[in-house]
């Protein structure tokens, strides 16, 4: 952490995050594997249930509250981005940030 210059914290609403995870799982394993009756269906459902807890989960799981605590201890600038915005926009914002100035405003 002492070498970090910038941490980017991407915030994505739960429904959008779950939709992206479902799409990724379909690409990775195929629809039939994760659909009801598929060989990975149970694991897929468990994974989505776990991922759905991120925003409201406690310190005992990988959660927003856990990450917020970690962020508070960082010695570098933190850029929070809205993950609903286009990737090109997000990349432009990251590339244009002045790390030294951002540290002063955190």
SULJOSUL-V449918 format. One record per residue. RES is the residue in one letter. SS is DSSP state (H for helix, E for strand, C for the rest). D_FIRST is the distance of its C-alpha to the first C-alpha in whole Angstrom. Layout:
RES SS D_FIRST
RES SS D_FIRST
This chain:
X C 0
X C 4
X C 5
X C 5
X C 9
X E 10
X E 10
X E 13
X E 15
X E 18
X E 21
X C 24
X C 27
X H 28
X H 31
X H 29
X H 26
X H 29
X H 31
X H 29
X H 28
X H 32
X H 32
X H 29
X H 31
X H 34
X H 33
X H 32
X H 34
X C 37
X H 39
X H 41
X H 39
X H 37
X C 40
X C 42
X C 44
X C 41
X C 40
X C 36
X H 37
X H 37
X H 33
X H 33
X H 34
X H 32
X H 29
X H 30
X H 30
X H 27
X H 25
X H 28
X C 26
X C 23
X C 24
X C 26
X C 24
X C 23
X C 20
X C 22
X C 21
X C 18
X C 19
X H 19
X H 19
X H 16
X H 14
X H 15
X H 14
X H 10
X H 10
X H 12
X C 9
X C 7
X C 7
X C 8
X E 11
X E 12
X E 15
X E 18
X E 20
X E 23
X C 24
X C 27
X C 27
X C 28
X H 26
X H 27
X H 26
X H 23
X H 22
X H 24
X H 22
X H 19
X H 20
X H 22
X C 19
X C 19
X H 15
X H 16
X H 19
X H 17
X H 15
X H 18
X H 19
X C 16
